[in-house]
Amino acid sequence: MVVKEDSLRGYNPPMDFDIVIVGGGLAGAGLAAALANSGLTLALVERKAPPSPGADWDSRVYALTPASTAFLERIGAWRRLDAGRVTPIYDMRVFGDDGRSRLDFSAYESGTPQLAVTVESSRLHHVLWEGLEHQGNLSLLCPAVPSELRRAGNCVEVGLEDGTVVTAKLAVGADGAESWTRRAARIDARSRSYAQLGVVANFACAQPHRNIAYQWFRGDGVLAYLPLPDRRVSIVWSAPEARATDLLGLAPAAFCARVSEAGDAALGALEPLTPPAAFPLSRMVADRMAQGRIALIGDAAHVLHPLAGQGVNLGLGDAHALADLVRGAPDPGDRLLLRRYERARAEDILALRWVTDGLFRLFDANHRVAARIRNFGLNLTNSNPVVKTLLARRAMGIGGGIHHGEPS
Ligand SMILES: Cc1cc2nc3c(=O)[nH]c(=O)nc-3n(C[C@H](O)[C@H](O)[C@H](O)COP(=O)(O)OP(=O)(O)OC[C@H]3O[C@@H](n4cnc5c(N)ncnc54)[C@H](O)[C@@H]3O)c2cc1C
C-alpha cells in the first residue's frame, strides 16, 4: 500500500505495525522486500522516493558479490534489472605503488562463475522501489520524516513530522550514515574522516576491458576501474582532498588523460561519459547494531572506505540476516532475537573494517618500510594460491558469516 502525501495531512490516527523501517535506501528497501511474504505488517518511512533513472549512465556503480546478487534474486529485484546494464567481473588485478607488485584474482581459479557484477546504484534502487509499491504487507510512508522516537512497553513509537504516530514491535534504522534513528535511540557511534574524497566518473575506453576490474594503490590514493557493458568503465579514485579537488577542476580532456595515465593506460585512451562527482570519505561504526527494540542496518550501522567496494554488500547482508531472523518470530523486537542479529553480523563487519582500514593505513603511510611491506605483501599473497582463493571467496561473501551462503 502506498500512503500518499495528502493522506498524511490533517487527522492522523495511530498506525500499528510489526516493523517500521526508517529509510528506503538499498538496505531499507532490501529488508522490506525480503519480508514481502513474511506475514508481518511493515511501514517504510522515507523522505524522498528515488527518481526513475534516465538512459544516462550512473556514475555510482557497485560491485555486488555473488552473496548480494543471490539475495536480490531471492527477493525478486534481480529479474527486474535490465540485464544489458549488468556486467560480470571475471578477473581482478591489484597493483602496488612500486610499479612491480601485483595481486591477481580470477573467478576461474576461485571456482566460481564470476567474482562480482557491476550495477548502477540508481537502477538497483529503482527496481527495489518498483517492487515495494505493490507489496501487500507494506505501507510506504513517503515523503515522510520522523521527529520523535519513544520506547513504550512492548513497542516503539515513531512520531512523524506531520503528526502521524507509527507504532511497531521493532523499529529499524536504515537511514544512512547520518542516521536519525541511531541518534534518537542514543546508540553511540565512532567516526573519523579519511580526509579524502571519492571521485567517481564513467568513461568509454579505447581498448576492451575484458570484464577485468583494476585497482591501483598509488601515492595519491586508490584508483579503481570497474567494467560496465561494452567499452565502458566506471572509476572511483579515493584521493586526498587537495588532489581530488585538483582532479575535479581539470578540463574533461585533461581529466581523461590523468585517469588513463594513473591507470597505466591499461585500457588505452579514455573519453568522458559522465562529469566527475565527489563524495567525502569517512569511516563510522555504531557501538551496537541493536538496542531496546531498535536495530540498525546498512550505513546507519557502519560506513567503510570504498576501496574494498563492500558498503552495499554489507548493508544487503544486514538486511538478509535480519529478515531471516524476524520472519516467523512471534515478536520481531525480542531482545534475544536482536542479540542473535548482532552476533550474526559481527564477524563480517569486523573483518571488512579490519581489511579496509588496514589497507588504507598501509598504503597511506609514506614510510619506506611501510612501502616495502605493502608491496611485498601483495606479491607474497599473489604467489600463494590457497591464501588467494580464501581471500577471494571471503570478498565474494562465500564461506563467511552464516548469511553469506546460498539464500535460504
Ligand atoms: C564514492 C563511493 C563509492 C562507493 N562504492 C561502493 C561500491 O563499489 N560498492 C559498495 O558496496 N558500496 C559502495 N559505496 C557505499 C554505498 O554507497 C553505501 O554503503 C550504501 O549506499 C548505503 O546504503 P543504505 O541504504 O544503508 O544507506 P543510504 O543509501 O544512505 O540510504 C538511506 C535512506 O534513508 C533516507 N533517509 C535518511 N534520513 C532520513 C530521515 N530522517 N527520514 C526519512 N528518510 C531518511 C534517505 O533518503 C535514503 O533513502 C560507495 C560509497 C561512496 C561514497
The ligand as an SDF file (V2000), in Angstrom:
LIG
                    3D

 53 58  0  0  0  0  0  0  0  0999 V2000
   32.2750    7.1610   -3.6910 C   0  0  0  0  0  0  0  0  0  0  0  0
   31.5810    5.9740   -3.1360 C   0  0  0  0  0  0  0  0  0  0  0  0
   31.6830    4.7800   -3.8090 C   0  0  0  0  0  0  0  0  0  0  0  0
   31.0830    3.6500   -3.2840 C   0  0  0  0  0  0  0  0  0  0  0  0
   31.2600    2.4920   -3.9530 N   0  0  0  0  0  0  0  0  0  0  0  0
   30.7350    1.3710   -3.4570 C   0  0  0  0  0  0  0  0  0  0  0  0
   30.9100    0.1190   -4.1320 C   0  0  0  0  0  0  0  0  0  0  0  0
   31.5720   -0.0060   -5.1630 O   0  0  0  0  0  0  0  0  0  0  0  0
   30.3340   -0.9900   -3.5920 N   0  0  0  0  0  0  0  0  0  0  0  0
   29.6070   -0.9070   -2.4430 C   0  0  0  0  0  0  0  0  0  0  0  0
   29.0990   -1.9450   -1.9980 O   0  0  0  0  0  0  0  0  0  0  0  0
   29.4050    0.2670   -1.7820 N   0  0  0  0  0  0  0  0  0  0  0  0
   29.9480    1.4060   -2.2570 C   0  0  0  0  0  0  0  0  0  0  0  0
   29.7380    2.5850   -1.5980 N   0  0  0  0  0  0  0  0  0  0  0  0
   28.9370    2.6240   -0.3540 C   0  0  0  0  0  0  0  0  0  0  0  0
   27.4420    2.6620   -0.6150 C   0  0  0  0  0  0  0  0  0  0  0  0
   27.0870    3.7380   -1.4530 O   0  0  0  0  0  0  0  0  0  0  0  0
   26.6530    2.7440    0.7010 C   0  0  0  0  0  0  0  0  0  0  0  0
   27.1690    1.7710    1.5830 O   0  0  0  0  0  0  0  0  0  0  0  0
   25.1630    2.4730    0.5050 C   0  0  0  0  0  0  0  0  0  0  0  0
   24.5810    3.3640   -0.4100 O   0  0  0  0  0  0  0  0  0  0  0  0
   24.4030    2.5810    1.8300 C   0  0  0  0  0  0  0  0  0  0  0  0
   23.0520    2.1860    1.6720 O   0  0  0  0  0  0  0  0  0  0  0  0
   21.9960    2.4310    2.8550 P   0  0  0  0  0  0  0  0  0  0  0  0
   20.6680    2.0100    2.3260 O   0  0  0  0  0  0  0  0  0  0  0  0
   22.4960    1.8330    4.1110 O   0  0  0  0  0  0  0  0  0  0  0  0
   22.0340    3.9970    3.1150 O   0  0  0  0  0  0  0  0  0  0  0  0
   21.6230    5.2240    2.1240 P   0  0  0  0  0  0  0  0  0  0  0  0
   21.9130    4.8910    0.7020 O   0  0  0  0  0  0  0  0  0  0  0  0
   22.2870    6.4060    2.7240 O   0  0  0  0  0  0  0  0  0  0  0  0
   20.0430    5.2970    2.3030 O   0  0  0  0  0  0  0  0  0  0  0  0
   19.4400    5.9260    3.3970 C   0  0  0  0  0  0  0  0  0  0  0  0
   17.9980    6.2560    3.0320 C   0  0  0  0  0  0  0  0  0  0  0  0
   17.3540    6.8210    4.1840 O   0  0  0  0  0  0  0  0  0  0  0  0
   16.6770    8.0190    3.8170 C   0  0  0  0  0  0  0  0  0  0  0  0
   16.6940    8.8740    4.9980 N   0  0  0  0  0  0  0  0  0  0  0  0
   17.7880    9.3650    5.6280 C   0  0  0  0  0  0  0  0  0  0  0  0
   17.4080   10.0760    6.6950 N   0  0  0  0  0  0  0  0  0  0  0  0
   16.0640   10.0390    6.7390 C   0  0  0  0  0  0  0  0  0  0  0  0
   15.1030   10.5760    7.6060 C   0  0  0  0  0  0  0  0  0  0  0  0
   15.4700   11.3160    8.6810 N   0  0  0  0  0  0  0  0  0  0  0  0
   13.8010   10.3540    7.3490 N   0  0  0  0  0  0  0  0  0  0  0  0
   13.4140    9.6040    6.2850 C   0  0  0  0  0  0  0  0  0  0  0  0
   14.2930    9.0390    5.4140 N   0  0  0  0  0  0  0  0  0  0  0  0
   15.6020    9.2630    5.6500 C   0  0  0  0  0  0  0  0  0  0  0  0
   17.4700    8.5840    2.6490 C   0  0  0  0  0  0  0  0  0  0  0  0
   16.6540    9.4370    1.8540 O   0  0  0  0  0  0  0  0  0  0  0  0
   17.8820    7.3000    1.9190 C   0  0  0  0  0  0  0  0  0  0  0  0
   16.9080    6.8900    1.0140 O   0  0  0  0  0  0  0  0  0  0  0  0
   30.3270    3.7250   -2.0830 C   0  0  0  0  0  0  0  0  0  0  0  0
   30.1920    4.9480   -1.4270 C   0  0  0  0  0  0  0  0  0  0  0  0
   30.8230    6.0470   -1.9200 C   0  0  0  0  0  0  0  0  0  0  0  0
   30.6960    7.3410   -1.1750 C   0  0  0  0  0  0  0  0  0  0  0  0
  1  2  1  0
  2  3  1  0
  2 52  2  0
  3  4  2  0
  4  5  1  0
  4 50  1  0
  5  6  2  0
  6  7  1  0
  6 13  1  0
  7  8  2  0
  7  9  1  0
  9 10  1  0
 10 11  2  0
 10 12  1  0
 12 13  2  0
 13 14  1  0
 14 15  1  0
 14 50  1  0
 15 16  1  0
 16 17  1  0
 16 18  1  0
 18 19  1  0
 18 20  1  0
 20 21  1  0
 20 22  1  0
 22 23  1  0
 23 24  1  0
 24 25  2  0
 24 26  1  0
 24 27  1  0
 27 28  1  0
 28 29  2  0
 28 30  1  0
 28 31  1  0
 31 32  1  0
 32 33  1  0
 33 34  1  0
 33 48  1  0
 34 35  1  0
 35 36  1  0
 35 46  1  0
 36 37  1  0
 36 45  1  0
 37 38  2  0
 38 39  1  0
 39 40  1  0
 39 45  2  0
 40 41  1  0
 40 42  2  0
 42 43  1  0
 43 44  2  0
 44 45  1  0
 46 47  1  0
 46 48  1  0
 48 49  1  0
 50 51  2  0
 51 52  1  0
 52 53  1  0
M  END
$$$$
